[in-house]
Amino acid sequence: MAEIEIYTTPFCGFCYRAKKLLADKGAVFTEYDVMMSAAKRKEMRERAGGDNKVPQIFIDDRHIGGSDKLDALAGSGELDRLLGAGA
C-alpha cells in the first residue's frame, strides 16, 4: 500500500474534499495540521517547492499537489495505480 501524507488546515473545503476522495478509495493517510504547527508548515513548503496552499498531498514521497490535481489523477485512473489498486 502507498504511503500517503496530506498537509491540511481545519475548515478547509479543499482539504476535506481531498481526504474524502482518498477515504472513498480506502486509502490510509497521515494528516498534518499546518495551522497549529509552524514547523509542519515550513516542512510542507519545503517539500512542495515553496507552495504554501493547502492541501499538499504526497504519495510515496511524490508531490501530487492540491485537491484539483488529486481529482485529475482520480479521473484519469492514475490515482488507482499510485495507490496500488492496479497491482
QUIUR-V316656 format. One record per residue. N is the residue number from 1. RES is the residue in one letter. D_CENTER is the distance of its C-alpha to the mean C-alpha in whole Angstrom. Layout:
n=N res=RES d_center=D_CENTER
n=N res=RES d_center=D_CENTER
This chain:
n=1 res=M d_center=15
n=2 res=A d_center=12
n=3 res=E d_center=10
n=4 res=I d_center=7
n=5 res=E d_center=6
n=6 res=I d_center=4
n=7 res=Y d_center=7
n=8 res=T d_center=8
n=9 res=T d_center=12
n=10 res=P d_center=14
n=11 res=F d_center=16
n=12 res=C d_center=13
n=13 res=G d_center=13
n=14 res=F d_center=10
n=15 res=C d_center=8
n=16 res=Y d_center=11
n=17 res=R d_center=10
n=18 res=A d_center=7
n=19 res=K d_center=8
n=20 res=K d_center=11
n=21 res=L d_center=10
n=22 res=L d_center=8
n=23 res=A d_center=11
n=24 res=D d_center=14
n=25 res=K d_center=13
n=26 res=G d_center=14
n=27 res=A d_center=11
n=28 res=V d_center=11
n=29 res=F d_center=8
n=30 res=T d_center=9
n=31 res=E d_center=8
n=32 res=Y d_center=10
n=33 res=D d_center=12
n=34 res=V d_center=13
n=35 res=M d_center=16
n=36 res=M d_center=18
n=37 res=S d_center=17
n=38 res=A d_center=18
n=39 res=A d_center=18
n=40 res=K d_center=14
n=41 res=R d_center=14
n=42 res=K d_center=16
n=43 res=E d_center=14
n=44 res=M d_center=11
n=45 res=R d_center=13
n=46 res=E d_center=15
n=47 res=R d_center=12
n=48 res=A d_center=11
n=49 res=G d_center=15
n=50 res=G d_center=16
n=51 res=D d_center=13
n=52 res=N d_center=13
n=53 res=K d_center=12
n=54 res=V d_center=9
n=55 res=P d_center=6
n=56 res=Q d_center=5
n=57 res=I d_center=2
n=58 res=F d_center=5
n=59 res=I d_center=7
n=60 res=D d_center=11
n=61 res=D d_center=10
n=62 res=R d_center=10
n=63 res=H d_center=8
n=64 res=I d_center=7
n=65 res=G d_center=7
n=66 res=G d_center=7
n=67 res=S d_center=7
n=68 res=D d_center=10
n=69 res=K d_center=9
n=70 res=L d_center=7
n=71 res=D d_center=11
n=72 res=A d_center=13
n=73 res=L d_center=12
n=74 res=A d_center=12
n=75 res=G d_center=16
n=76 res=S d_center=17
n=77 res=G d_center=16
n=78 res=E d_center=14
n=79 res=L d_center=11
n=80 res=D d_center=14
n=81 res=R d_center=15
n=82 res=L d_center=12
n=83 res=L d_center=12
n=84 res=G d_center=16
n=85 res=A d_center=17
n=86 res=G d_center=19
n=87 res=A d_center=21
